[in-house]
Each structure stands twice: as C-alpha cells, then as structure tokens.
Amino acid sequence: MKPIISAAAGLTLIMLVCGVPTAQTQQEMTAREGQAFREADKAMNAAYDRLMGKLSPTGQVALREVQRSWLRFRDQECDFETLGSTDGSVHPIVVYNCKARLTRVRTADLLAQVRCPEGDVGCGNQ
C-alpha cells in the first residue's frame, strides 16, 4: 500500500505541530526532497555495483539491460503517479518523492540478489 504522504512530509507535519522550525520556502522543500532522492539513487548504484561484482559476464549483461529497463519504468511510473500535480509548484517535490520511494525498493531487491546464497536458482542464474 502506497503511503498517503512521504516520510519527509510526515516529519515536516510533526515538526510544524511541535513548533520546530522547518523549511519555509518551496525551493527549500524541493531541495530537501531532491537530496533524499540523490541519496536513494547513490545507495541503489552502490548495490548495483556490488551485484555486478558477483556476476558472470553473461549475468552482467543481463543486469545492465534490466537496470536500464527498470530506470525507464521508474521514470514512467512517476510521470504517471504525479499527473495530478503536473502544473503545480509542488510537482518537483512529488516527483522526487516517487523516484526516491521506488529507488529504495529497487535497492532492496538488488541487495537481496547480492546476499543470495550460491547455488540458489532463484538468484538470476548468477
């Protein structure tokens, strides 16, 4: 089930209710969500690199291809999910949030492959 609001938005709401200073401008909020996405992307790339190091040349080619497809999927999925905010100033925040969420899921999937025991046929024939 998709969360109603992002963790960052939820934290901001809690901070506002408690009187804790938060980002005040749209630009600051966009920058914060952009940074969260960049951190998620960096973690995914590290997991991808770890998995590439475990794979045979054939597995590396397959992973490279599926990763490119996944990146296109992520971007298209977020384009679809954020259609409602397309013309709004919140749109970049919503897009960053979507991409970060999906990227964290992909990172977990890649790390599961990294940790998969040798000989497990459910591990992409590594």
N, CA, C and O of each residue as an XYZ file, in Angstrom:
504
protein
N       0.848     -1.182      0.000
C       0.000      0.000      0.000
C       0.888      1.238      0.000
O       1.818      1.346      0.800
N       0.601      2.154     -0.888
C       1.372      3.385     -1.019
C       1.017      4.332      0.119
O      -0.163      4.538      0.400
N       2.026      4.917      0.783
C       1.724      5.856      1.860
C       1.008      7.093      1.317
O       1.218      7.509      0.178
N       0.171      7.658      2.157
C      -0.589      8.845      1.773
C       0.342     10.038      1.596
O       0.186     10.823      0.661
N       1.307     10.169      2.494
C       2.307     11.231      2.373
C       3.676     10.621      2.567
O       3.808      9.536      3.134
N       4.682     11.312      2.101
C       6.045     10.816      2.240
C       6.507     10.918      3.691
O       5.923     11.634      4.504
N       7.558     10.190      3.983
C       8.141     10.265      5.323
C       8.601     11.695      5.614
O       8.417     12.200      6.721
N       9.197     12.340      4.613
C       9.668     13.716      4.797
C       8.503     14.661      5.065
O       8.588     15.537      5.925
N       7.408     14.474      4.318
C       6.236     15.323      4.531
C       5.628     15.061      5.904
O       5.199     15.994      6.583
N       5.590     13.799      6.311
C       5.073     13.456      7.636
C       5.910     14.075      8.738
O       5.379     14.602      9.716
N       7.238     14.007      8.572
C       8.135     14.609      9.546
C       7.926     16.114      9.596
O       7.913     16.703     10.677
N       7.763     16.732      8.453
C       7.509     18.173      8.411
C       6.231     18.519      9.157
O       6.191     19.493      9.909
N       5.188     17.727      8.954
C       3.920     17.954      9.652
C       4.100     17.848     11.163
O       3.598     18.686     11.912
N       4.814     16.819     11.607
C       5.067     16.648     13.043
C       5.850     17.836     13.588
O       5.549     18.356     14.663
N       6.866     18.259     12.823
C       7.686     19.381     13.271
C       6.856     20.659     13.364
O       7.033     21.453     14.288
N       5.946     20.856     12.401
C       5.090     22.042     12.449
C       4.189     22.022     13.667
O       4.038     23.037     14.348
N       3.587     20.872     13.947
C       2.688     20.735     15.092
C       3.444     20.981     16.393
O       2.896     21.564     17.328
N       4.696     20.540     16.458
C       5.502     20.678     17.674
C       6.217     22.026     17.760
O       6.878     22.318     18.757
N       6.086     22.838     16.727
C       6.711     24.154     16.757
C       8.182     24.146     16.399
O       8.885     25.116     16.681
N       8.662     23.085     15.789
C      10.062     23.006     15.369
C      10.185     23.705     14.018
O       9.362     23.480     13.132
N      11.205     24.552     13.851
C      11.364     25.233     12.559
C      11.588     24.223     11.433
O      12.304     23.236     11.601
N      10.964     24.485     10.285
C      11.105     23.616      9.112
C      11.428     24.477      7.906
O      11.442     25.705      7.986
N      11.686     23.815      6.786
C      11.924     24.548      5.552
C      10.715     25.419      5.261
O       9.576     24.961      5.362
N      10.954     26.651      4.906
C       9.854     27.592      4.746
C       9.518     27.870      3.285
O       8.402     28.296      2.989
N      10.427     27.648      2.393
C      10.160     28.002      1.007
C       9.992     26.750      0.158
O      10.458     25.666      0.508
N       9.321     26.933     -0.954
C       9.158     25.850     -1.926
C      10.528     25.367     -2.387
O      10.751     24.167     -2.546
N      11.430     26.296     -2.598
C      12.778     25.953     -3.051
C      13.499     25.079     -2.020
O      14.180     24.124     -2.393
N      13.359     25.388     -0.749
C      13.992     24.580      0.299
C      13.374     23.182      0.364
O      14.084     22.189      0.521
N      12.063     23.114      0.243
C      11.402     21.810      0.281
C      11.792     20.962     -0.938
O      12.011     19.757     -0.817
N      11.876     21.593     -2.097
C      12.295     20.883     -3.309
C      13.728     20.390     -3.154
O      14.042     19.258     -3.522
N      14.588     21.230     -2.615
C      15.984     20.844     -2.417
C      16.093     19.665     -1.453
O      16.906     18.765     -1.669
N      15.294     19.659     -0.404
C      15.328     18.579      0.576
C      14.883     17.261     -0.062
O      15.529     16.231      0.135
N      13.799     17.283     -0.815
C      13.323     16.062     -1.476
C      14.294     15.620     -2.563
O      14.494     14.423     -2.775
N      14.894     16.582     -3.249
C      15.907     16.249     -4.259
C      17.105     15.558     -3.632
O      17.649     14.609     -4.196
N      17.512     16.032     -2.475
C      18.630     15.413     -1.769
C      18.274     14.002     -1.316
O      19.110     13.102     -1.397
N      17.053     13.794     -0.844
C      16.618     12.457     -0.437
C      16.650     11.501     -1.626
O      17.053     10.346     -1.488
N      16.223     11.984     -2.797
C      16.282     11.151     -3.987
C      17.727     10.841     -4.371
O      18.046      9.697     -4.694
N      18.600     11.839     -4.340
C      20.007     11.614     -4.703
C      20.663     10.591     -3.767
O      21.465      9.767     -4.207
N      20.321     10.647     -2.489
C      20.861      9.669     -1.538
C      20.332      8.265     -1.837
O      21.088      7.296     -1.769
N      19.060      8.147     -2.163
C      18.488      6.850     -2.525
C      19.140      6.330     -3.800
O      19.439      5.140     -3.903
N      19.359      7.202     -4.758
C      19.983      6.816     -6.026
C      21.425      6.359     -5.808
O      21.877      5.394     -6.423
N      22.130      7.048     -4.941
C      23.513      6.675     -4.633
C      23.567      5.290     -3.984
O      24.430      4.478     -4.319
N      22.653      5.026     -3.066
C      22.597      3.707     -2.415
C      22.258      2.622     -3.428
O      22.821      1.528     -3.380
N      21.334      2.922     -4.349
C      20.987      1.942     -5.374
C      22.185      1.655     -6.270
O      22.444      0.497     -6.600
N      22.908      2.677     -6.664
C      24.076      2.474     -7.519
C      25.152      1.654     -6.818
O      25.832      0.851     -7.457
N      25.313      1.845     -5.523
C      26.282      1.049     -4.760
C      25.845     -0.416     -4.731
O      26.673     -1.314     -4.887
N      24.553     -0.660     -4.534
C      24.043     -2.038     -4.535
C      24.204     -2.658     -5.917
O      24.574     -3.827     -6.032
N      23.934     -1.899     -6.947
C      24.102     -2.358     -8.330
C      25.563     -2.749     -8.580
O      25.840     -3.810     -9.138
N      26.477     -1.899     -8.169
C      27.906     -2.181     -8.359
C      28.322     -3.443     -7.602
O      29.095     -4.250     -8.118
N      27.816     -3.614     -6.388
C      28.133     -4.827     -5.614
C      27.641     -6.069     -6.341
O      28.355     -7.068     -6.434
N      26.431     -6.004     -6.852
C      25.882     -7.156     -7.561
C      26.652     -7.416     -8.853
O      26.933     -8.571     -9.174
N      26.993     -6.383     -9.589
C      27.769     -6.566    -10.815
C      29.078     -7.297    -10.517
O      29.535     -8.110    -11.320
N      29.675     -7.009     -9.370
C      30.933     -7.652     -8.986
C      30.786     -9.143     -8.714
O      31.779     -9.871     -8.732
N      29.585     -9.602     -8.467
C      29.332    -11.022     -8.188
C      28.972    -11.826     -9.428
O      29.023    -13.056     -9.413
N      28.614    -11.146    -10.482
C      28.023    -11.817    -11.628
C      29.040    -12.255    -12.668
O      30.124    -11.685    -12.795
N      28.654    -13.286    -13.405
C      29.416    -13.719    -14.572
C      29.247    -12.653    -15.660
O      28.369    -11.798    -15.552
N      30.076    -12.696    -16.700
C      29.895    -11.736    -17.797
C      28.471    -11.776    -18.383
O      27.910    -10.731    -18.712
N      27.895    -12.963    -18.513
C      26.526    -13.081    -19.020
C      25.543    -12.424    -18.059
O      24.627    -11.722    -18.486
N      25.733    -12.652    -16.763
C      24.875    -12.038    -15.757
C      25.002    -10.531    -15.743
O      24.016     -9.826    -15.527
N      26.220    -10.021    -15.972
C      26.430     -8.577    -16.005
C      25.671     -7.932    -17.156
O      25.066     -6.872    -16.995
N      25.706     -8.578    -18.319
C      24.970     -8.056    -19.473
C      23.480     -8.030    -19.162
O      22.796     -7.048    -19.453
N      22.978     -9.110    -18.571
C      21.544     -9.197    -18.248
C      21.157     -8.137    -17.219
O      20.124     -7.484    -17.363
N      21.980     -7.961    -16.181
C      21.664     -6.965    -15.155
C      21.693     -5.561    -15.745
O      20.819     -4.748    -15.444
N      22.672     -5.269    -16.569
C      22.760     -3.945    -17.186
C      21.479     -3.648    -17.984
O      20.933     -2.547    -17.914
N      21.018     -4.642    -18.734
C      19.812     -4.466    -19.542
C      18.571     -4.275    -18.669
O      17.760     -3.384    -18.920
N      18.431     -5.115    -17.646
C      17.246     -4.997    -16.789
C      17.278     -3.700    -15.984
O      16.226     -3.119    -15.714
N      18.457     -3.240    -15.599
C      18.550     -1.987    -14.846
C      18.128     -0.810    -15.717
O      17.427      0.091    -15.256
N      18.556     -0.820    -16.974
C      18.129      0.251    -17.889
C      16.607      0.244    -18.048
O      15.965      1.294    -18.047
N      16.048     -0.951    -18.184
C      14.587     -1.068    -18.293
C      13.911     -0.590    -17.020
O      12.889      0.094    -17.078
N      14.481     -0.947    -15.860
C      13.895     -0.536    -14.594
C      13.913      0.985    -14.451
O      12.936      1.578    -13.993
N      15.016      1.613    -14.840
C      15.102      3.076    -14.749
C      14.033      3.741    -15.612
O      13.416      4.722    -15.198
N      13.818      3.204    -16.813
C      12.739      3.741    -17.664
C      11.390      3.533    -16.991
O      10.553      4.435    -16.978
N      11.175      2.330    -16.424
C       9.926      2.056    -15.711
C       9.727      3.054    -14.578
O       8.657      3.650    -14.453
N      10.764      3.240    -13.745
C      10.639      4.151    -12.596
C      10.220      5.537    -13.056
O       9.299      6.133    -12.497
N      10.897      6.045    -14.071
C      10.593      7.399    -14.537
C       9.184      7.481    -15.120
O       8.469      8.453    -14.877
N       8.785      6.475    -15.883
C       7.437      6.471    -16.453
C       6.376      6.307    -15.368
O       5.329      6.953    -15.419
N       6.643      5.449    -14.394
C       5.700      5.260    -13.284
C       5.518      6.559    -12.514
O       4.396      6.920    -12.157
N       6.598      7.249    -12.260
C       6.490      8.512    -11.518
C       5.819      9.592    -12.355
O       5.107     10.438    -11.814
N       6.037      9.577    -13.671
C       5.303     10.501    -14.538
C       3.803     10.260    -14.395
O       3.019     11.203    -14.289
N       3.412      8.980    -14.394
C       2.001      8.642    -14.259
C       1.472      9.020    -12.877
O       0.436      9.675    -12.762
N       2.188      8.605    -11.826
C       1.713      8.849    -10.460
C       1.579     10.324    -10.127
O       0.791     10.695     -9.257
N       2.332     11.161    -10.804
C       2.344     12.585    -10.456
C       1.578     13.456    -11.445
O       1.716     14.679    -11.439
N       0.776     12.829    -12.288
C      -0.006     13.598    -13.266
C      -0.856     14.683    -12.609
O      -1.033     15.762    -13.175
N      -1.375     14.403    -11.434
C      -2.256     15.351    -10.756
C      -1.578     16.634    -10.327
O      -2.249     17.634    -10.070
N      -0.254     16.621    -10.244
C       0.450     17.821     -9.798
C       1.256     18.473    -10.920
O       2.027     19.398    -10.666
N       1.088     18.007    -12.147
C       1.927     18.442    -13.271
C       2.072     19.951    -13.385
O       3.177     20.439    -13.622
N       1.011     20.690    -13.227
C       1.080     22.139    -13.399
C       1.317     22.901    -12.097
O       1.299     24.131    -12.087
N       1.537     22.183    -11.009
C       1.683     22.840     -9.724
C       3.129     23.011     -9.294
O       4.027     22.328     -9.785
N       3.332     23.924     -8.381
C       4.687     24.178     -7.885
C       5.205     23.019     -7.039
O       6.410     22.900     -6.822
N       4.301     22.166     -6.562
C       4.684     21.019     -5.748
C       5.183     19.858     -6.614
O       5.746     18.897     -6.089
N       4.985     19.934     -7.917
C       5.301     18.819     -8.810
C       6.722     18.264     -8.641
O       6.870     17.048     -8.522
N       7.767     19.091     -8.626
C       9.108     18.520     -8.463
C       9.255     17.740     -7.147
O       9.951     16.726     -7.107
N       8.618     18.196     -6.098
C       8.686     17.514     -4.805
C       8.029     16.146     -4.907
O       8.571     15.152     -4.422
N       6.873     16.097     -5.533
C       6.136     14.848     -5.674
C       6.919     13.861     -6.543
O       6.964     12.667     -6.247
N       7.531     14.363     -7.610
C       8.336     13.504     -8.489
C       9.537     12.956     -7.734
O       9.801     11.755     -7.787
N      10.267     13.814     -7.032
C      11.420     13.349     -6.247
C      10.997     12.293     -5.232
O      11.677     11.283     -5.052
N       9.871     12.535     -4.576
C       9.384     11.600     -3.575
C       9.080     10.246     -4.201
O       9.459      9.212     -3.650
N       8.413     10.238     -5.326
C       8.086      8.995     -6.028
C       9.360      8.261     -6.438
O       9.490      7.061     -6.196
N      10.283      8.963     -7.046
C      11.522      8.332     -7.504
C      12.334      7.784     -6.335
O      12.912      6.702     -6.437
N      12.382      8.512     -5.242
C      13.121      8.022     -4.073
C      12.479      6.752     -3.526
O      13.176      5.796     -3.185
N      11.153      6.743     -3.442
C      10.433      5.572     -2.916
C      10.694      4.340     -3.775
O      11.034      3.278     -3.254
N      10.538      4.478     -5.080
C      10.758      3.331     -5.961
C      12.227      2.915     -5.982
O      12.532      1.727     -6.091
N      13.124      3.867     -5.882
C      14.559      3.567     -5.881
C      14.947      2.795     -4.631
O      15.792      1.903     -4.698
N      14.347      3.119     -3.493
C      14.636      2.361     -2.268
C      14.172      0.909     -2.399
O      14.840     -0.004     -1.914
N      13.045      0.703     -3.044
C      12.560     -0.667     -3.271
C      13.531     -1.408     -4.184
O      13.870     -2.561     -3.920
N      13.977     -0.764     -5.245
C      14.929     -1.397     -6.166
C      16.231     -1.721     -5.447
O      16.821     -2.776     -5.683
N      16.679     -0.846     -4.588
C      17.904     -1.096     -3.823
C      17.754     -2.350     -2.981
O      18.664     -3.178     -2.936
N      16.631     -2.501     -2.322
C      16.386     -3.696     -1.515
C      16.398     -4.952     -2.386
O      16.928     -5.986     -1.979
N      15.817     -4.864     -3.579
C      15.816     -6.011     -4.495
C      17.238     -6.364     -4.934
O      17.602     -7.539     -4.974
N      18.029     -5.362     -5.259
C      19.415     -5.618     -5.667
C      20.214     -6.233     -4.525
O      20.984     -7.170     -4.733
N      20.028     -5.704     -3.322
C      20.765     -6.242     -2.171
C      20.341     -7.668     -1.852
O      21.162     -8.461     -1.391
N      19.096     -8.008     -2.084
C      18.646     -9.392     -1.889
C      19.395    -10.306     -2.846
O      19.745    -11.429     -2.483
N      19.641     -9.844     -4.055
C      20.414    -10.626     -5.022
C      21.879    -10.738     -4.587
O      22.501    -11.786     -4.761
N      22.420     -9.675     -4.031
C      23.807     -9.699     -3.537
C      23.955    -10.750     -2.449
O      24.952    -11.470     -2.412
N      22.968    -10.843     -1.562
C      23.033    -11.755     -0.417
C      22.565    -13.176     -0.739
O      22.626    -14.058      0.117
N      22.111    -13.393     -1.944
C      21.564    -14.694     -2.316
C      22.677    -15.752     -2.267
O      23.752    -15.547     -2.831
N      22.420    -16.877     -1.596
C      23.462    -17.901     -1.480
C      23.786    -18.569     -2.827
O      22.915    -18.764     -3.675
N      25.040    -18.901     -2.984
C      25.479    -19.580     -4.204
C      24.689    -20.864     -4.406
O      24.461    -21.626     -3.466
N      24.281    -21.089     -5.632
C      23.538    -22.284     -5.942
C      22.036    -22.113     -5.864
O      21.298    -22.996     -6.301
N      21.564    -21.007     -5.323
C      20.116    -20.755     -5.247
C      19.632    -20.391     -6.649
O      20.017    -19.352     -7.186
N      18.806    -21.226     -7.235
C      18.356    -20.997     -8.602
C      17.404    -19.814     -8.720
O      17.066    -19.430     -9.839
N      16.965    -19.229     -7.632
C      16.119    -18.042     -7.655
C      16.924    -16.757     -7.687
O      16.386    -15.677     -7.447
N      18.188    -16.868     -7.978
C      19.066    -15.691     -7.930
C      19.566    -15.255     -9.307
O      20.726    -14.867     -9.450
N      18.736    -15.315    -10.280
C      19.113    -14.773    -11.579
C      20.221    -15.556    -12.254
O      20.918    -15.013    -13.111
N      20.401    -16.813    -11.895
C      21.392    -17.670    -12.545
C      22.774    -17.023    -12.545
O      23.443    -16.969    -13.577
N      23.184    -16.546    -11.407
C      24.418    -15.790    -11.281
C      25.627    -16.669    -11.485
O      26.758    -16.190    -11.413
